[in-house]
């Protein structure tokens, strides 16, 4: 699975679960390392940052620094195809949906 394929699957699931999403299609002028996806739940504002990598992708030091800084007060994840296959991503994104319905 490519990073682009993983990204599209995460976006599709996030939208289904009630999240707005942001992905900068041209990040060349941005600060290096900011996560690929920013997700905000429409109902309660739950904020998630996700850096996506293909199986052989490597996390750059700037990306690690952003995830660590954002993770102090928000949810910040590094997701790979393995996290899709073991359903980690689904569990994270549907947690809010399950709470809202219950």
The first five atom37 places (N, CA, C, CB, O) and aatype in JSON, in Angstrom:
{
  "aatype": [20, 20, 20, 20, 20, 20, 20, 20, 20, 20, 20, 20, 20, 20, 20, 20, 20, 20, 20, 20, 20, 20, 20, 20, 20, 20, 20, 20, 20, 20, 20, 20, 20, 20, 20, 20, 20, 20, 20, 20, 20, 20, 20, 20, 20, 20, 20, 20, 20, 20, 20, 20, 20, 20, 20, 20, 20, 20, 20, 20, 20, 20, 20, 20, 20, 20, 20, 20, 20, 20, 20, 20, 20, 20, 20, 20, 20, 20, 20, 20, 20, 20, 20, 20, 20, 20, 20, 20, 20, 20, 20, 20, 20, 20, 20, 20, 20, 20, 20, 20, 20, 20],
  "atom_mask": [
    [1, 1, 1, 1, 1],
    [1, 1, 1, 1, 1],
    [1, 1, 1, 1, 1],
    [1, 1, 1, 1, 1],
    [1, 1, 1, 1, 1],
    [1, 1, 1, 1, 1],
    [1, 1, 1, 1, 1],
    [1, 1, 1, 1, 1],
    [1, 1, 1, 1, 1],
    [1, 1, 1, 1, 1],
    [1, 1, 1, 1, 1],
    [1, 1, 1, 1, 1],
    [1, 1, 1, 1, 1],
    [1, 1, 1, 1, 1],
    [1, 1, 1, 1, 1],
    [1, 1, 1, 1, 1],
    [1, 1, 1, 1, 1],
    [1, 1, 1, 1, 1],
    [1, 1, 1, 1, 1],
    [1, 1, 1, 1, 1],
    [1, 1, 1, 1, 1],
    [1, 1, 1, 1, 1],
    [1, 1, 1, 1, 1],
    [1, 1, 1, 1, 1],
    [1, 1, 1, 1, 1],
    [1, 1, 1, 1, 1],
    [1, 1, 1, 1, 1],
    [1, 1, 1, 1, 1],
    [1, 1, 1, 1, 1],
    [1, 1, 1, 1, 1],
    [1, 1, 1, 1, 1],
    [1, 1, 1, 1, 1],
    [1, 1, 1, 1, 1],
    [1, 1, 1, 1, 1],
    [1, 1, 1, 1, 1],
    [1, 1, 1, 1, 1],
    [1, 1, 1, 1, 1],
    [1, 1, 1, 1, 1],
    [1, 1, 1, 1, 1],
    [1, 1, 1, 1, 1],
    [1, 1, 1, 1, 1],
    [1, 1, 1, 1, 1],
    [1, 1, 1, 1, 1],
    [1, 1, 1, 1, 1],
    [1, 1, 1, 1, 1],
    [1, 1, 1, 1, 1],
    [1, 1, 1, 1, 1],
    [1, 1, 1, 1, 1],
    [1, 1, 1, 1, 1],
    [1, 1, 1, 1, 1],
    [1, 1, 1, 1, 1],
    [1, 1, 1, 1, 1],
    [1, 1, 1, 1, 1],
    [1, 1, 1, 1, 1],
    [1, 1, 1, 1, 1],
    [1, 1, 1, 1, 1],
    [1, 1, 1, 1, 1],
    [1, 1, 1, 1, 1],
    [1, 1, 1, 1, 1],
    [1, 1, 1, 1, 1],
    [1, 1, 1, 1, 1],
    [1, 1, 1, 1, 1],
    [1, 1, 1, 1, 1],
    [1, 1, 1, 1, 1],
    [1, 1, 1, 1, 1],
    [1, 1, 1, 1, 1],
    [1, 1, 1, 1, 1],
    [1, 1, 1, 1, 1],
    [1, 1, 1, 1, 1],
    [1, 1, 1, 1, 1],
    [1, 1, 1, 1, 1],
    [1, 1, 1, 1, 1],
    [1, 1, 1, 1, 1],
    [1, 1, 1, 1, 1],
    [1, 1, 1, 1, 1],
    [1, 1, 1, 1, 1],
    [1, 1, 1, 1, 1],
    [1, 1, 1, 1, 1],
    [1, 1, 1, 1, 1],
    [1, 1, 1, 1, 1],
    [1, 1, 1, 1, 1],
    [1, 1, 1, 1, 1],
    [1, 1, 1, 1, 1],
    [1, 1, 1, 1, 1],
    [1, 1, 1, 1, 1],
    [1, 1, 1, 1, 1],
    [1, 1, 1, 1, 1],
    [1, 1, 1, 1, 1],
    [1, 1, 1, 1, 1],
    [1, 1, 1, 1, 1],
    [1, 1, 1, 1, 1],
    [1, 1, 1, 1, 1],
    [1, 1, 1, 1, 1],
    [1, 1, 1, 1, 1],
    [1, 1, 1, 1, 1],
    [1, 1, 1, 1, 1],
    [1, 1, 1, 1, 1],
    [1, 1, 1, 1, 1],
    [1, 1, 1, 1, 1],
    [1, 1, 1, 1, 1],
    [1, 1, 1, 1, 1],
    [1, 1, 1, 1, 1]
  ],
  "atom_positions": [
    [[0.85, -1.17, 0.0], [0.0, 0.0, 0.0], [0.9, 1.24, 0.0], [-0.97, -0.01, 1.23], [1.84, 1.33, 0.79]],
    [[0.61, 2.18, -0.87], [1.38, 3.41, -0.94], [0.9, 4.39, 0.12], [1.29, 4.05, -2.34], [-0.18, 4.21, 0.7]],
    [[1.69, 5.42, 0.37], [1.27, 6.45, 1.31], [0.01, 7.15, 0.81], [2.39, 7.47, 1.52], [-0.88, 7.47, 1.6]],
    [[-0.06, 7.39, -0.49], [-1.25, 8.05, -1.07], [-2.5, 7.19, -0.87], [-1.03, 8.33, -2.57], [-3.57, 7.72, -0.57]],
    [[-2.38, 5.89, -1.05], [-3.53, 5.0, -0.84], [-3.96, 5.01, 0.63], [-3.18, 3.57, -1.29], [-5.15, 5.08, 0.94]],
    [[-2.98, 4.94, 1.53], [-3.29, 4.98, 2.95], [-3.97, 6.3, 3.3], [-2.01, 4.8, 3.79], [-4.96, 6.32, 4.03]],
    [[-3.44, 7.38, 2.78], [-4.03, 8.69, 3.05], [-5.48, 8.75, 2.62], [-3.24, 9.78, 2.36], [-6.33, 9.24, 3.36]],
    [[-5.78, 8.26, 1.43], [-7.16, 8.31, 0.94], [-8.08, 7.46, 1.8], [-7.22, 7.86, -0.52], [-9.22, 7.84, 2.05]],
    [[-7.61, 6.31, 2.25], [-8.43, 5.44, 3.1], [-8.68, 6.11, 4.46], [-7.75, 4.05, 3.29], [-9.78, 6.02, 5.0]],
    [[-7.67, 6.77, 5.02], [-7.84, 7.46, 6.29], [-8.82, 8.62, 6.12], [-6.47, 7.98, 6.82], [-9.71, 8.81, 6.96]],
    [[-8.67, 9.39, 5.06], [-9.6, 10.5, 4.8], [-11.02, 10.0, 4.65], [-9.17, 11.27, 3.55], [-11.94, 10.57, 5.23]],
    [[-11.22, 8.95, 3.88], [-12.57, 8.41, 3.67], [-13.19, 7.98, 5.0], [-12.53, 7.22, 2.69], [-14.35, 8.29, 5.27]],
    [[-12.43, 7.27, 5.82], [-12.95, 6.82, 7.1], [-13.2, 8.02, 8.02], [-11.97, 5.84, 7.76], [-14.22, 8.06, 8.71]],
    [[-12.3, 8.97, 8.04], [-12.47, 10.14, 8.9], [-13.74, 10.9, 8.53], [-11.25, 11.07, 8.8], [-14.49, 11.3, 9.42]],
    [[-13.98, 11.11, 7.25], [-15.2, 11.8, 6.82], [-16.43, 11.02, 7.26], [-15.2, 11.99, 5.29], [-17.4, 11.61, 7.73]],
    [[-16.41, 9.7, 7.1], [-17.53, 8.85, 7.5], [-17.79, 8.97, 9.0], [-17.25, 7.38, 7.12], [-18.94, 8.9, 9.44]],
    [[-16.73, 9.16, 9.79], [-16.85, 9.25, 11.25], [-17.18, 10.66, 11.73], [-15.56, 8.8, 11.89], [-17.32, 10.89, 12.93]],
    [[-17.32, 11.6, 10.81], [-17.72, 12.95, 11.2], [-16.59, 13.94, 11.4], [-18.5, 12.88, 12.43], [-16.76, 14.94, 12.11]],
    [[-15.46, 13.7, 10.8], [-14.32, 14.61, 10.92], [-14.22, 15.51, 9.69], [-13.01, 13.83, 11.12], [-14.46, 15.08, 8.56]],
    [[-13.86, 16.76, 9.94], [-13.34, 17.62, 8.89], [-11.86, 17.24, 8.76], [-13.54, 19.17, 9.21], [-11.25, 16.8, 9.73]],
    [[-11.3, 17.4, 7.58], [-9.88, 17.09, 7.43], [-9.19, 18.19, 6.64], [-9.68, 15.74, 6.74], [-9.81, 18.88, 5.83]],
    [[-7.91, 18.32, 6.89], [-7.08, 19.23, 6.12], [-5.81, 18.5, 5.72], [-6.74, 20.53, 6.92], [-5.16, 17.86, 6.54]],
    [[-5.49, 18.61, 4.45], [-4.22, 18.11, 3.92], [-3.72, 19.14, 2.93], [-4.37, 16.7, 3.24], [-4.43, 19.49, 1.98]],
    [[-2.51, 19.63, 3.13], [-1.94, 20.62, 2.22], [-1.36, 19.89, 1.02], [-0.85, 21.48, 2.94], [-0.38, 19.14, 1.14]],
    [[-1.96, 20.1, -0.13], [-1.53, 19.4, -1.34], [-0.17, 19.87, -1.85], [-2.55, 19.57, -2.42], [0.48, 19.16, -2.61]],
    [[0.26, 21.06, -1.45], [1.56, 21.58, -1.86], [2.23, 22.22, -0.65], [1.41, 22.61, -3.03], [2.06, 23.41, -0.39]],
    [[2.97, 21.42, 0.09], [3.54, 21.88, 1.36], [4.95, 22.44, 1.21], [3.56, 20.74, 2.35], [5.64, 22.64, 2.21]],
    [[5.4, 22.7, 0.01], [6.77, 23.16, -0.2], [7.09, 24.49, 0.49], [7.03, 23.3, -1.68], [8.24, 24.74, 0.82]],
    [[6.1, 25.32, 0.71], [6.34, 26.62, 1.35], [6.05, 26.59, 2.85], [5.47, 27.7, 0.68], [6.2, 27.61, 3.53]],
    [[5.65, 25.46, 3.37], [5.35, 25.33, 4.8], [6.6, 24.95, 5.57], [4.24, 24.29, 5.03], [7.62, 24.57, 5.0]],
    [[6.49, 25.06, 6.88], [7.58, 24.59, 7.73], [7.68, 23.08, 7.58], [7.36, 24.99, 9.23], [6.67, 22.38, 7.52]],
    [[8.9, 22.61, 7.54], [9.14, 21.18, 7.33], [8.66, 20.38, 8.53], [10.62, 20.92, 7.08], [8.84, 20.77, 9.68]],
    [[8.05, 19.24, 8.22], [7.72, 18.28, 9.26], [6.3, 18.29, 9.77], [8.6, 18.48, 10.37], [5.91, 17.37, 10.49]],
    [[5.49, 19.3, 9.42], [4.11, 19.32, 9.93], [3.37, 18.08, 9.42], [3.38, 20.62, 9.49], [3.55, 17.7, 8.27]],
    [[2.55, 17.45, 10.27], [1.89, 16.2, 9.88], [1.03, 16.31, 8.63], [1.03, 15.72, 11.02], [0.55, 17.39, 8.27]],
    [[0.85, 15.18, 7.96], [0.11, 15.12, 6.7], [-1.36, 15.5, 6.85], [0.2, 13.75, 6.13], [-1.9, 16.21, 6.0]],
    [[-1.99, 15.03, 7.92], [-3.43, 15.26, 8.08], [-3.73, 15.92, 9.42], [-4.19, 13.94, 7.97], [-3.15, 15.59, 10.45]],
    [[-4.67, 16.85, 9.37], [-5.25, 17.44, 10.57], [-6.73, 17.1, 10.51], [-5.01, 19.01, 10.66], [-7.41, 17.41, 9.53]],
    [[-7.23, 16.46, 11.55], [-8.62, 16.01, 11.61], [-9.3, 16.67, 12.8], [-8.71, 14.46, 11.71], [-8.75, 16.69, 13.9]],
    [[-10.49, 17.21, 12.59], [-11.27, 17.84, 13.66], [-12.68, 17.28, 13.61], [-11.27, 19.39, 13.53], [-13.35, 17.35, 12.58]],
    [[-13.13, 16.71, 14.74], [-14.47, 16.14, 14.77], [-15.5, 17.27, 14.76], [-14.66, 15.22, 16.01], [-15.36, 18.25, 15.49]],
    [[-16.53, 17.12, 13.94], [-17.53, 18.16, 13.75], [-18.35, 18.44, 15.0], [-18.45, 17.79, 12.62], [-18.79, 19.57, 15.21]],
    [[-18.56, 17.44, 15.84], [-19.41, 17.62, 17.01], [-18.69, 18.22, 18.2], [-20.0, 16.31, 17.41], [-19.17, 19.18, 18.8]],
    [[-17.55, 17.67, 18.55], [-16.92, 18.09, 19.81], [-15.53, 18.7, 19.64], [-16.82, 16.92, 20.73], [-14.89, 19.05, 20.63]],
    [[-15.06, 18.83, 18.41], [-13.77, 19.47, 18.18], [-12.56, 18.61, 18.5], [-13.7, 20.7, 18.97], [-11.45, 19.13, 18.58]],
    [[-12.75, 17.3, 18.69], [-11.6, 16.43, 18.93], [-10.59, 16.66, 17.81], [-12.04, 14.91, 18.99], [-10.93, 16.66, 16.63]],
    [[-9.34, 16.86, 18.2], [-8.29, 17.23, 17.26], [-7.24, 16.13, 17.17], [-7.64, 18.56, 17.67], [-6.68, 15.71, 18.18]],
    [[-6.99, 15.68, 15.94], [-6.03, 14.61, 15.69], [-5.07, 15.06, 14.59], [-6.75, 13.27, 15.29], [-5.49, 15.61, 13.57]],
    [[-3.79, 14.83, 14.83], [-2.77, 15.05, 13.81], [-2.21, 13.7, 13.42], [-1.64, 16.02, 14.32], [-1.93, 12.87, 14.29]],
    [[-2.04, 13.45, 12.13], [-1.53, 12.16, 11.67], [-0.46, 12.34, 10.61], [-2.68, 11.29, 11.13], [-0.67, 13.01, 9.59]],
    [[0.68, 11.74, 10.86], [1.74, 11.64, 9.86], [1.62, 10.26, 9.25], [3.18, 11.88, 10.5], [1.54, 9.26, 9.97]],
    [[1.59, 10.19, 7.95], [1.4, 8.92, 7.25], [2.68, 8.53, 6.52], [0.22, 9.01, 6.26], [3.35, 9.37, 5.91]],
    [[3.0, 7.25, 6.58], [4.18, 6.73, 5.91], [3.86, 5.39, 5.27], [5.37, 6.6, 6.89], [3.09, 4.6, 5.82]],
    [[4.44, 5.14, 4.11], [4.37, 3.81, 3.5], [5.23, 2.88, 4.36], [4.87, 3.82, 2.0], [5.96, 3.34, 5.24]],
    [[5.14, 1.59, 4.11], [5.89, 0.62, 4.92], [7.37, 0.94, 5.01], [5.71, -0.76, 4.34], [7.98, 0.78, 6.07]],
    [[7.96, 1.4, 3.92], [9.4, 1.67, 3.92], [9.71, 3.14, 4.16], [10.0, 1.24, 2.61], [10.87, 3.55, 4.09]],
    [[8.68, 3.94, 4.45], [8.89, 5.36, 4.71], [9.6, 5.58, 6.03], [7.57, 6.12, 4.7], [9.45, 4.79, 6.97]],
    [[10.37, 6.66, 6.09], [11.13, 6.96, 7.3], [10.69, 8.31, 7.85], [12.65, 6.95, 7.02], [10.49, 9.27, 7.1]],
    [[10.56, 8.38, 9.16], [10.19, 9.6, 9.83], [11.43, 10.5, 9.94], [9.59, 9.31, 11.24], [12.44, 10.11, 10.52]],
    [[11.34, 11.7, 9.38], [12.44, 12.66, 9.45], [12.46, 13.31, 10.84], [12.31, 13.73, 8.34], [11.42, 13.36, 11.51]],
    [[13.6, 13.81, 11.27], [13.69, 14.44, 12.6], [12.68, 15.56, 12.8], [15.09, 14.98, 12.8], [12.11, 15.7, 13.89]],
    [[12.43, 16.37, 11.76], [11.45, 17.47, 11.88], [10.05, 16.92, 12.12], [11.45, 18.35, 10.62], [9.28, 17.49, 12.89]],
    [[9.72, 15.81, 11.46], [8.41, 15.2, 11.62], [8.25, 14.65, 13.04], [8.19, 14.08, 10.59], [7.2, 14.8, 13.66]],
    [[9.29, 14.02, 13.53], [9.27, 13.49, 14.89], [9.08, 14.62, 15.9], [10.57, 12.71, 15.2], [8.31, 14.49, 16.85]],
    [[9.79, 15.72, 15.69], [9.69, 16.87, 16.61], [8.27, 17.44, 16.62], [10.7, 17.96, 16.2], [7.75, 17.77, 17.69]],
    [[7.65, 17.57, 15.45], [6.27, 18.07, 15.38], [5.32, 17.13, 16.11], [5.83, 18.24, 13.91], [4.49, 17.58, 16.9]],
    [[5.43, 15.84, 15.85], [4.52, 14.88, 16.49], [4.68, 14.92, 18.01], [4.78, 13.46, 15.98], [3.69, 14.87, 18.74]],
    [[5.91, 15.01, 18.48], [6.13, 15.07, 19.92], [5.55, 16.35, 20.52], [7.63, 14.97, 20.23], [4.91, 16.3, 21.57]],
    [[5.76, 17.48, 19.87], [5.24, 18.75, 20.38], [3.72, 18.79, 20.37], [5.8, 19.92, 19.57], [3.1, 19.2, 21.34]],
    [[3.13, 18.36, 19.27], [1.67, 18.35, 19.18], [1.06, 17.34, 20.14], [1.24, 18.04, 17.75], [-0.03, 17.57, 20.67]],
    [[1.76, 16.24, 20.37], [1.25, 15.18, 21.23], [1.18, 15.55, 22.7], [2.08, 13.99, 21.08], [0.58, 14.81, 23.49]],
    [[1.77, 16.67, 23.09], [1.7, 17.09, 24.49], [0.26, 17.41, 24.88], [2.61, 18.32, 24.73], [-0.17, 17.07, 25.98]],
    [[-0.48, 18.08, 23.99], [-1.85, 18.49, 24.32], [-2.91, 17.94, 23.37], [-1.93, 19.98, 24.33], [-4.11, 18.16, 23.58]],
    [[-2.49, 17.24, 22.34], [-3.43, 16.74, 21.33], [-3.07, 15.3, 20.98], [-3.43, 17.63, 20.06], [-2.03, 14.79, 21.41]],
    [[-3.91, 14.67, 20.21], [-3.59, 13.33, 19.71], [-2.74, 13.48, 18.46], [-4.9, 12.5, 19.41], [-3.12, 14.18, 17.52]],
    [[-1.59, 12.84, 18.45], [-0.68, 12.92, 17.31], [-0.15, 11.51, 17.05], [0.5, 13.93, 17.58], [0.39, 10.87, 17.94]],
    [[-0.32, 11.04, 15.81], [0.0, 9.66, 15.47], [0.91, 9.58, 14.26], [-1.27, 8.88, 15.21], [0.88, 10.43, 13.38]],
    [[1.69, 8.53, 14.23], [2.41, 8.1, 13.03], [1.71, 6.83, 12.58], [3.97, 7.86, 13.31], [1.72, 5.82, 13.3]],
    [[1.09, 6.85, 11.4], [0.35, 5.71, 10.89], [0.98, 5.18, 9.62], [-1.12, 6.09, 10.64], [1.38, 5.94, 8.74]],
    [[1.05, 3.86, 9.54], [1.56, 3.14, 8.37], [0.5, 2.15, 7.93], [2.92, 2.42, 8.69], [-0.51, 1.98, 8.63]],
    [[0.69, 1.48, 6.8], [-0.29, 0.46, 6.38], [-0.52, -0.61, 7.45], [0.18, -0.19, 5.1], [-1.61, -1.18, 7.53]],
    [[0.48, -0.89, 8.26], [0.3, -1.87, 9.34], [-0.8, -1.42, 10.3], [1.62, -2.08, 10.1], [-1.56, -2.25, 10.8]],
    [[-0.88, -0.12, 10.56], [-1.9, 0.41, 11.47], [-3.29, 0.33, 10.84], [-1.57, 1.84, 11.85], [-4.28, 0.28, 11.56]],
    [[-3.35, 0.33, 9.54], [-4.65, 0.12, 8.88], [-5.03, -1.35, 8.99], [-4.59, 0.56, 7.38], [-6.17, -1.68, 9.31]],
    [[-4.08, -2.22, 8.72], [-4.36, -3.66, 8.73], [-4.7, -4.18, 10.11], [-3.17, -4.41, 8.19], [-5.55, -5.06, 10.23]],
    [[-4.05, -3.67, 11.15], [-4.37, -4.16, 12.5], [-5.52, -3.39, 13.14], [-3.13, -4.08, 13.39], [-5.83, -3.59, 14.32]],
    [[-6.15, -2.5, 12.38], [-7.35, -1.74, 12.75], [-7.11, -0.66, 13.8], [-8.39, -2.68, 13.25], [-8.06, -0.15, 14.38]],
    [[-5.85, -0.31, 14.05], [-5.55, 0.77, 14.98], [-6.21, 2.07, 14.53], [-4.03, 0.97, 15.12], [-6.83, 2.76, 15.33]],
    [[-6.09, 2.39, 13.26], [-6.65, 3.64, 12.73], [-8.16, 3.64, 12.88], [-6.26, 3.84, 11.25], [-8.74, 4.64, 13.31]],
    [[-8.78, 2.54, 12.55], [-10.24, 2.45, 12.68], [-10.66, 2.66, 14.14], [-10.75, 1.08, 12.17], [-11.62, 3.38, 14.41]],
    [[-9.94, 2.03, 15.06], [-10.3, 2.17, 16.48], [-10.16, 3.61, 16.95], [-9.41, 1.25, 17.34], [-11.0, 4.11, 17.7]],
    [[-9.11, 4.29, 16.51], [-8.92, 5.69, 16.91], [-10.03, 6.56, 16.35], [-7.55, 6.22, 16.43], [-10.64, 7.35, 17.08]],
    [[-10.31, 6.44, 15.06], [-11.28, 7.33, 14.43], [-12.72, 7.01, 14.79], [-11.12, 7.28, 12.94], [-13.55, 7.92, 14.86]],
    [[-13.04, 5.76, 15.03], [-14.43, 5.42, 15.36], [-14.72, 5.54, 16.84], [-14.75, 4.02, 14.89], [-15.87, 5.42, 17.25]],
    [[-13.72, 5.77, 17.66], [-13.94, 5.91, 19.12], [-14.95, 7.01, 19.38], [-12.62, 6.2, 19.86], [-15.83, 6.83, 20.22]],
    [[-14.84, 8.12, 18.71], [-15.77, 9.23, 18.91], [-17.15, 8.88, 18.42], [-15.28, 10.48, 18.21], [-18.15, 9.24, 19.04]],
    [[-17.22, 8.17, 17.29], [-18.52, 7.78, 16.74], [-19.24, 6.86, 17.72], [-18.35, 7.09, 15.37], [-20.44, 7.02, 17.94]],
    [[-18.53, 5.92, 18.29], [-19.15, 4.99, 19.24], [-19.64, 5.74, 20.47], [-18.15, 3.89, 19.66], [-20.73, 5.44, 20.97]],
    [[-18.89, 6.71, 20.97], [-19.3, 7.48, 22.14], [-20.52, 8.32, 21.82], [-18.16, 8.38, 22.62], [-21.42, 8.43, 22.65]],
    [[-20.57, 8.91, 20.63], [-21.69, 9.79, 20.28], [-22.99, 9.0, 20.15], [-21.4, 10.52, 18.97], [-24.06, 9.51, 20.46]],
    [[-22.9, 7.75, 19.7], [-24.08, 6.94, 19.48], [-24.56, 6.33, 20.8], [-23.8, 5.84, 18.45], [-25.76, 6.19, 21.02]],
    [[-23.63, 5.96, 21.66], [-23.99, 5.25, 22.9], [-24.82, 6.09, 23.84], [-22.74, 4.8, 23.61], [-25.19, 5.62, 24.92]]
  ]
}
